[in-house]
Amino acid sequence: MAATWTSTLGRVAFINCDPLYHALPSHWNVLAAPPSWLTGHVLRRDCILAPIPAADYAKHQDELVLLPDIGIGSQGEVGSVLLFGAVPIESMETIALPTDSATSVALLKHLLAKRGHAMSYVSTGPDYESMMAMADGALLIGDRALEAAREFPEMVQMDLGEAWMEDEGLPMIFGVFVARADTPPALVREAHAVLLENLIQFEDNHGKREQVIEWSMEKSGLTHDRLDRYYGEVFNRLNQHHLDGLFRFLSQACGMIENPRFAWAADAVV
């Protein structure tokens, strides 16, 4: 039976993609879910495209293609992918890991292995208090990381985007936009174009930026100043320099050997 595609776009249930998804035309449906859940939604054809953990792309590279221009990254401090702990990293023996982002987990393990820190890990739901009750440290991402950093700033032991930049001298791309390799190309291009146009407006129009920040404030409870700073720490526009960081991560932290595949060949610069 032929696949039936609907005008549905996947979106992470965090604010880091709000510049792309704010006020989309009404004929587009949005499926919001944790990053790792969106991988399954794309594979099951629940949505045309979605931002998923970069590590999940490496895992399913035979079935998925990358979309150019857009993603979720940081050039150093990211602010929303944080390791918390009551003791310094050197004194930690156990870290609680969230189950909602494969990239952050892979990145943390890679960073600590490079530093020679032997660690025991336990996977659990992304709740700060319960994670800290069962382990010396807790990895949180997205809105939960931002909220925990606001409440417990003294507990932040590592910003993973900053640590990656210090080690590699390259941006860290946490999320990539993907589609199934068999999705009709015209549909993928149409969906990609509407998100990219939203991002261009966010970048070029101060009024649009303010609207996005206000929308994010309603959902997150964060202040205008914090969100204005956050959208400087996290970016959604990818260029070749950012792709260099992505390819380095896919190779070193995910063991990916093959070159990533893009949805259209003109953008497959490696």
N, C-alpha and C positions, 0 to 999 in steps of 0.2 A: 504494500500500500504506500502511495506517495505521502511524503511528509506535508502537513498542513501548517503553514507559518502564520502567526498573528502579529500585529503591530505592538509587540511587547518588548520592552528594553529592561534588562536586569540592572539593578542599582544596589550598591552596598548600603546596608542599614546604618551608615555612619554619615557624617557631614562632609567627608573629604571629597565627594563628587558633586556636591551641591552646585558648584559653578556650571556643571554640564547639564544638570537635570532641572534647574529652576525654571518653572513656567514653560514647560514643553507644550507644543501644540496639542490640543485636546484629543486628537486621534491616536496619540501614542499612549499606550498603557505602560505602567512602570511596576515592575516586580521587585520589591525591596526585600533583601535577605542578608544574613551575614556573608562575608566574602567566600568562605569555603562552601556554603550552601549554593551559591550562584554557579559554582563549577558544575554541580549536578544539574542545575536548571538548564544551563546551556547544552550540556550533553544530551539531555532529554528533550531538547527542542522546545522548552517552555518559553524561551525568549530568543530574540534574534542575536543579540550580543549582550555582553556583561563584563564588568570589571571583576577579575578574579585574582587570587594570590598568584604572584609570579611563579612560585614553587609548584602550584597546581598546573600551570601551563606546561612546565617541564615534565610533569607526571603524565600529562595527556597530550603531549606534543603531536602524536600521530593523528589525533582526531580534531585538533583545534588549529586555528590560524590567528596570528596577532593582527590587530588593527593599528595603523600608523597614527602618529600625531598626539594621541591621548593616552593617559595612564594616571598613576598615582605615585608621586615620587617626592624626594627631598634632596636638596643640595646641602647636606650637613644635618643640622638639628631638624627633627621632624615633629617633635612635641607630642605625638600621639602613638608612638610605639616605644614603650618605656619599661624598663626593668626596675621594680620596686624592691626594697629590702630594708630591714631594720639594722643590718650589718653590711659592711663593704662586700663587694663581690668576692674578694679573696678569702673571706671567712664563710661564704655560703657553701653548703653541702647539697641542698635540694632547692629546686625551683619549680613552682607550679606554672604550667603552661596552659593557655586558653585553647579551646578546640575550634575557634572560629577563624583562624588565619594560618595557613601552612607557611607562608613566606616569613612571617615574624619568628616563628619557631625555628625554621631552618637557619635564618640569619643569626639568631641568638646562639644556637649550637655552634655555628661556624665561627662566630666571633670569640666565644669562650674557648673553643678548641685551639684557635690560633694563639690565644693567650696562655694556653697550657693549664686551664682550670678544669679539673675533673669534676663532673657534676652529675647528680641524680635528678631525673625529671619525672614529674607526675602531671598527667593531663586532667583538666577539670573544667568546670564552667567558669566563665570570666567574671567572677565576683571577688573584688579586692579583699574583703574581710575574710572570707572562707579560704581563699588562696593563701593569705598570709598566716592563717591559723595552722595550715598543714605543711608549710615549707618556709625556708629561710628567705626566699625571694618569690616574686610574682611578676609574670610578663602580662602586660595589658596593652590593648590596641584601641584605636579609634576614640569614640566619645568617652568610653570608660577610663581610658588612660588620661585624657584631658581632665576629667572630673576628679580622678584620684590625685593627679598632680596638683590640682587646685586645693584639695583638702589636706594632702599630706606631702607638701613639696620637699620636706627634709628626707623623705623615704626614696626619692628618685635616685637610683644608683647608676643608671645608664640610659642614654637616649640612643637607640640602635642606629638611627640614621646618621647621627654625629659620629658614632664609633666606626661605622662602615667607611665614612668619608675620611676619617683619620687613618684608617688602615689602607684604603685603596686609592684615595685621591679622586674618587668618582662619585657621582650621585647614586643614591639607592632608589631603585624602582620597586616599590612594594606591590603595586597592583598593575595588571595589564588588561587591556580590553581585548576580548577574544570573541570569535564566532566559530561554530562548527565548520569544518572544511567543506562540507556539502551544502551549506546554506546558499541559497540563490545569491549570486554576487550583487545584483542590482538592489536587492533588499538590504544587504549589508552596507552598501555604499550610501543608501538613503538614510539608514539609521545612524551611520557614522557622521554623515553630513549635518544632521540636526543637532547632534551633541557638539560637534566642532563649532558650529555657528553660535551656539550658546556660550561656549568658552571664549570665542572671539569677542562677543559682546561684553562678557565679564572682564576681559583684559583691557578693552578699549573704552568702555563706557562707565564712568564713575557712578552714575545713577543705577546701572545694572548691578555693579559690585555692591552698592549699598543695599539693594533689594535682596541679594543673595545672603549678605551678612544678617539682615533682619530675619530672613527665613530660617537661617541656621540658629539664630538666637532663640527663636520660638521652640525649636526642636531640642536644643542642647542645654539651654539655661546658661550658656557661657556669655560673657560680656562682649560688647561691641569691640572694645580694644583687644581682647584676647583673640577674637575671631579675625579681626583685621590683621593681627600678627600671624595667626595660624595660616591664613591664606597667602602669607609670604613664605612660611616654612614649608608648606605642602603645595605642590604644583601639579597641574593636570596636563600641561603642554610638554610633549616630548620632542627633543631634537636628537641629532646623532650623538652628541656628548652624553645625553641621558641613556641612549641605547647602548653606548659603550659600558655604562655602569650596569645596565640590565644584563647584557651578555656576560659580563664578568661574574655577576651573581649566579646566573643560570649554570655557568661552567664550574665555578669553584664551590658553591654551596649546595647546588642541586645535582652535580655530576652530569649535566647535560652535554652530550658530545656533538650532536648535530646542530647545524645553524638553525636558528628560529625561522619559521615560515610566516610570511605576511600574507594578508588577504589578497593583495594585488602586488604583482612583481615589481612594479616601478618603485615601491618603497622598501623593498627588501635589501637595504644597504647593510652589509656586514663587514 
